[in-house]
Amino acid sequence: MGKIKVMCTSTGCIEYAPERYRNLGIDIIRIHIYFEGKDYLEGVDLNPWEFYEKLETLEDPKNNLPKTGMPSIETIRAHYDKAIEEGCDEAIVIAISSGLGGTYNELSLVAREYEDRLKVHVVDSKVTCFNEGFLAVFAKKLVDEGRDSETILKEINWMIKHQEFYGVDGKLDYLIYNGRLKGGKAFIGQMLKICPVVHFTKDGELLALESVRTPKKALMRMCEMMKEIIGDRDPKDYLLWHVYTGTSLLETLKEIEGRYGIETNHEDVIMSPVSGCHNGPWLAGYELIRLRREDEPLE
């Protein structure tokens, strides 16, 4: 069996997660953010905590929005070339959801150039943030155990089918500035203090599941949904953590989730700036990864 390299796009938040995930040998393919006249590489020269603090107080945000940019074709080639130089025959690349931009397609397109040199498996995570990153962490664990790529991809695809992302946007400002909410809906939403409960569909799109008046009520409704999703599954058979862009709504969520019997069993992980810049600095929610039990079929 050949040597397998694991890669992940920077939106996987591996560098913002606990330190135990940061030196596993996972190659990070970085996405750009253009903000305040500068070009930043996510995970290198952009501190997410400082970034979201800036967004909260940004003057004239409508005309100073951060913009994101895919990794260049040359950059992707460099990552694939590096894997070949390290003696790898295959690469498993965990990518940000194809529903959030063209990075997945670009990674796949460049992979075709390498068909005779490196067998590249580009995986559409259908999500973002540390759900995406954990898929890469888990893939690397299986690589280290000596599993073949076919088995690893089956395990990862099982996780993708059984993952969840739920969040509450405490304010609609950035959704409106970025054009995701327009016209009358935007006006009424701001006037009534509407807060959408957002989630990733199984196709990898981030959509508003429900719209609730006031942030606290929206958080309560999200807790109800998450409690139903967890059901009676044993905590050892899943990982649940908080995802957030700013701490204000996160603190409120932590205050109320106990009423619903929700207890996270993994450290909080801040949202990727590339992903979070479109929602703004007032999002808090949950990411959940199910861990497959022996009685659960892989296919």
C-alpha positions as MATLAB code, in Angstrom:
seq = 'MGKIKVMCTSTGCIEYAPERYRNLGIDIIRIHIYFEGKDYLEGVDLNPWEFYEKLETLEDPKNNLPKTGMPSIETIRAHYDKAIEEGCDEAIVIAISSGLGGTYNELSLVAREYEDRLKVHVVDSKVTCFNEGFLAVFAKKLVDEGRDSETILKEINWMIKHQEFYGVDGKLDYLIYNGRLKGGKAFIGQMLKICPVVHFTKDGELLALESVRTPKKALMRMCEMMKEIIGDRDPKDYLLWHVYTGTSLLETLKEIEGRYGIETNHEDVIMSPVSGCHNGPWLAGYELIRLRREDEPLE';
ca = [
       0.000    0.000    0.000;
       1.277    3.458   -0.916;
       1.842    6.475    1.277;
      -1.154    8.798    1.727;
      -1.003   12.568    2.398;
      -3.928   14.310    4.137;
      -4.726   17.934    3.290;
      -7.425   20.358    4.405;
      -8.492   23.833    3.355;
      -7.744   26.498    5.965;
     -11.456   26.940    6.706;
     -11.173   23.677    8.676;
      -9.927   25.725   11.661;
      -7.299   23.152   12.628;
      -5.013   25.984   13.722;
      -7.741   27.534   15.884;
      -8.686   24.221   17.512;
      -6.901   22.709   20.544;
      -3.146   22.314   20.153;
      -3.300   18.509   19.944;
      -4.571   18.828   16.360;
      -1.925   21.208   15.061;
       1.138   19.036   14.466;
      -0.309   15.924   12.891;
       1.274   16.438    9.472;
      -1.931   17.638    7.806;
      -1.134   20.012    4.942;
      -3.201   23.236    5.036;
      -4.312   24.802    1.740;
      -4.912   28.450    2.569;
      -7.716   30.703    1.392;
      -7.270   34.486    1.135;
      -9.124   37.325    2.825;
      -8.870   40.858    1.437;
      -9.618   43.339    4.205;
      -8.785   46.989    4.809;
      -6.506   47.073    1.761;
      -4.471   44.012    2.741;
      -4.295   40.438    1.468;
      -4.288   37.947    4.365;
      -3.679   34.207    4.319;
      -6.060   32.481    6.677;
      -4.227   30.825    9.540;
      -0.959   32.660    8.891;
      -1.325   36.412    9.367;
      -4.978   36.849   10.345;
      -5.952   36.421   13.983;
      -9.652   35.371   14.037;
     -10.383   36.831   17.476;
      -8.988   40.234   16.482;
     -10.703   39.996   13.087;
     -14.188   39.568   14.573;
     -13.568   42.326   17.112;
     -12.765   44.632   14.192;
     -15.949   43.653   12.370;
     -18.027   44.666   15.410;
     -16.763   48.254   15.269;
     -15.984   48.605   11.566;
     -16.855   52.053   10.205;
     -19.105   51.985    7.153;
     -19.042   48.157    6.958;
     -21.252   48.084    3.872;
     -18.447   49.660    1.834;
     -15.556   47.988    3.652;
     -16.589   44.357    3.636;
     -13.906   41.672    3.773;
     -13.727   39.632    0.584;
     -12.448   36.097    0.142;
     -10.296   34.564   -2.585;
      -9.641   30.954   -3.529;
      -6.116   29.538   -3.429;
      -4.409   29.991   -6.774;
      -3.876   27.096   -9.168;
      -0.120   27.504   -8.630;
      -0.622   27.191   -4.873;
      -2.646   23.999   -5.246;
      -0.039   22.537   -7.589;
       2.634   23.317   -5.004;
       0.749   21.283   -2.384;
       0.305   18.341   -4.729;
       3.978   18.560   -5.796;
       5.038   18.564   -2.145;
       3.088   15.349   -1.530;
       4.906   13.715   -4.446;
       8.280   14.945   -3.120;
       7.438   13.336    0.244;
       6.976   10.011   -1.534;
       3.175    9.923   -1.431;
       1.174    7.949   -3.965;
      -2.219    9.326   -2.871;
      -3.674   12.434   -1.267;
      -6.957   12.882    0.573;
      -8.014   16.536    0.435;
     -10.849   17.688    2.712;
     -12.382   20.821    1.178;
     -14.783   23.513    2.326;
     -18.332   22.839    1.131;
     -18.810   23.250   -2.604;
     -21.972   25.163   -1.655;
     -19.831   28.006   -0.308;
     -17.694   28.754   -3.359;
     -15.455   27.319   -6.032;
     -12.525   25.978   -3.987;
     -13.684   22.344   -4.119;
     -14.067   22.503   -7.906;
     -10.670   24.152   -8.326;
      -8.951   21.501   -6.189;
     -10.637   18.789   -8.268;
      -9.704   20.449  -11.556;
      -6.007   20.671  -10.667;
      -6.087   17.080   -9.371;
      -6.785   15.870  -12.918;
      -3.369   17.146  -13.986;
      -1.770   14.701  -11.538;
      -3.637   11.498  -12.449;
      -0.455    9.709  -13.578;
       1.653   10.909  -10.623;
      -0.611   11.311   -7.570;
      -4.045    9.850   -6.974;
      -5.903   12.795   -5.427;
      -9.218   12.217   -3.649;
     -10.905   15.611   -3.157;
     -13.685   15.314   -0.569;
     -16.543   17.814   -0.427;
     -17.015   18.203    3.333;
     -20.437   19.843    2.727;
     -19.704   22.057    5.735;
     -17.063   24.410    7.081;
     -15.159   25.207   10.289;
     -13.919   22.448   12.579;
     -16.439   19.891   11.316;
     -14.391   20.114    8.134;
     -11.132   20.087   10.072;
     -12.077   17.089   12.178;
     -12.734   15.072    9.029;
      -9.084   15.688    8.113;
      -7.921   14.834   11.643;
      -9.878   11.577   11.547;
      -8.569   10.742    8.064;
      -4.992   11.259    9.307;
      -5.664    8.966   12.273;
      -6.802    6.221    9.896;
      -3.784    6.805    7.635;
      -1.503    6.393   10.662;
      -3.307    3.136   11.506;
      -2.439    1.844    8.048;
      -5.926    1.912    6.556;
      -6.246    2.060    2.782;
      -7.752    5.090    1.031;
     -10.953    3.261    0.031;
     -11.757    2.454    3.673;
     -10.810    5.947    4.841;
     -13.051    7.602    2.259;
     -15.983    5.390    3.274;
     -15.508    6.351    6.935;
     -15.245   10.049    6.084;
     -18.322    9.964    3.859;
     -20.263    8.267    6.666;
     -19.309   11.136    8.986;
     -20.319   13.720    6.388;
     -23.772   12.141    6.145;
     -24.158   12.277    9.932;
     -22.713   15.707   10.789;
     -24.600   18.815   11.883;
     -23.989   22.566   11.961;
     -26.498   24.914   13.616;
     -26.004   28.584   14.382;
     -27.839   31.776   15.269;
     -26.995   35.120   13.697;
     -27.545   37.621   16.495;
     -27.746   40.522   14.031;
     -28.650   40.630   10.359;
     -26.206   43.391    9.436;
     -23.574   41.355    7.576;
     -26.152   39.097    5.931;
     -27.675   42.272    4.485;
     -24.344   43.889    3.570;
     -23.281   40.717    1.734;
     -26.541   40.591   -0.190;
     -27.829   37.379    1.367;
     -30.848   39.209    2.725;
     -32.442   41.911    0.581;
     -35.316   44.354    0.251;
     -38.400   44.003    2.397;
     -37.101   40.939    4.214;
     -34.027   42.863    5.303;
     -36.050   45.880    6.480;
     -38.646   43.842    8.374;
     -35.979   41.566    9.813;
     -34.054   44.476   11.293;
     -37.206   46.208   12.531;
     -38.517   43.098   14.304;
     -35.069   41.980   15.492;
     -35.380   38.723   13.594;
     -32.566   36.216   14.162;
     -32.291   33.290   11.752;
     -31.359   29.804   12.911;
     -28.999   28.676   10.147;
     -27.809   25.189    9.291;
     -25.993   23.247    6.605;
     -28.189   21.087    4.432;
     -27.053   17.609    3.387;
     -26.102   19.193    0.043;
     -23.714   21.592    1.778;
     -25.711   24.811    1.537;
     -25.999   27.200    4.478;
     -29.658   28.148    4.802;
     -31.966   29.791    7.312;
     -34.030   27.005    8.864;
     -36.255   29.268   10.949;
     -36.502   32.976   11.759;
     -37.143   33.849   15.398;
     -37.654   37.168   17.122;
     -34.817   38.190   19.473;
     -31.445   36.467   19.823;
     -32.281   34.712   23.092;
     -35.426   33.086   21.690;
     -33.499   32.020   18.596;
     -30.837   30.402   20.777;
     -33.533   28.610   22.760;
     -35.106   27.298   19.561;
     -31.692   26.108   18.355;
     -31.182   24.260   21.641;
     -34.518   22.512   21.172;
     -33.454   21.395   17.696;
     -30.043   20.206   18.856;
     -31.522   18.258   21.755;
     -33.796   16.451   19.305;
     -30.873   15.704   16.976;
     -28.736   14.238   19.775;
     -31.672   12.196   21.084;
     -30.549    9.343   23.324;
     -27.176    8.843   21.611;
     -24.422    8.182   24.155;
     -21.944   11.117   24.448;
     -19.066    8.722   23.741;
     -20.548    8.235   20.260;
     -20.389   11.873   19.179;
     -18.421   15.082   19.545;
     -20.295   18.327   20.196;
     -18.727   21.763   20.482;
     -19.601   25.451   20.252;
     -18.815   27.336   17.064;
     -18.824   31.135   17.237;
     -17.644   34.347   15.631;
     -17.940   36.594   18.702;
     -18.278   35.912   22.403;
     -21.412   37.972   23.195;
     -23.982   35.500   21.873;
     -21.818   32.536   22.887;
     -22.015   33.500   26.560;
     -25.813   33.705   26.362;
     -25.937   30.278   24.700;
     -23.846   28.760   27.490;
     -26.185   30.256   30.070;
     -29.327   28.693   28.604;
     -28.254   25.372   27.073;
     -28.285   23.564   30.418;
     -32.064   23.977   30.600;
     -32.276   21.689   27.573;
     -29.858   19.100   28.901;
     -27.213   20.009   26.332;
     -23.605   19.505   27.356;
     -20.718   19.878   24.937;
     -17.919   17.309   25.188;
     -15.297   19.097   23.072;
     -13.615   22.486   23.383;
     -15.117   25.531   21.625;
     -13.628   26.375   18.207;
     -13.889   29.844   16.678;
     -15.335   30.072   13.166;
     -13.049   30.403   10.184;
     -12.746   34.090    9.175;
     -13.231   33.095    5.522;
     -16.576   31.543    6.476;
     -17.575   33.910    9.263;
     -17.005   37.193    7.437;
     -20.270   36.639    5.541;
     -22.295   36.155    8.739;
     -20.605   38.764   10.874;
     -19.284   38.769   14.434;
     -22.507   37.815   16.239;
     -22.921   34.116   15.457;
     -22.997   31.288   18.002;
     -24.018   27.689   17.553;
     -23.006   24.047   17.514;
     -21.097   21.615   15.371;
     -21.632   17.897   15.848;
     -19.772   14.885   14.489;
     -21.184   11.417   15.052;
     -18.642    8.676   15.780;
     -19.700    5.449   14.090;
     -20.594    2.605   16.424;
     -19.760   -1.003   15.581;
     -23.454   -1.761   15.049;
     -23.788    1.030   12.467;
     -23.077   -0.096    8.892;
     -20.434    1.795    6.966;
     -22.441    1.774    3.755;
];
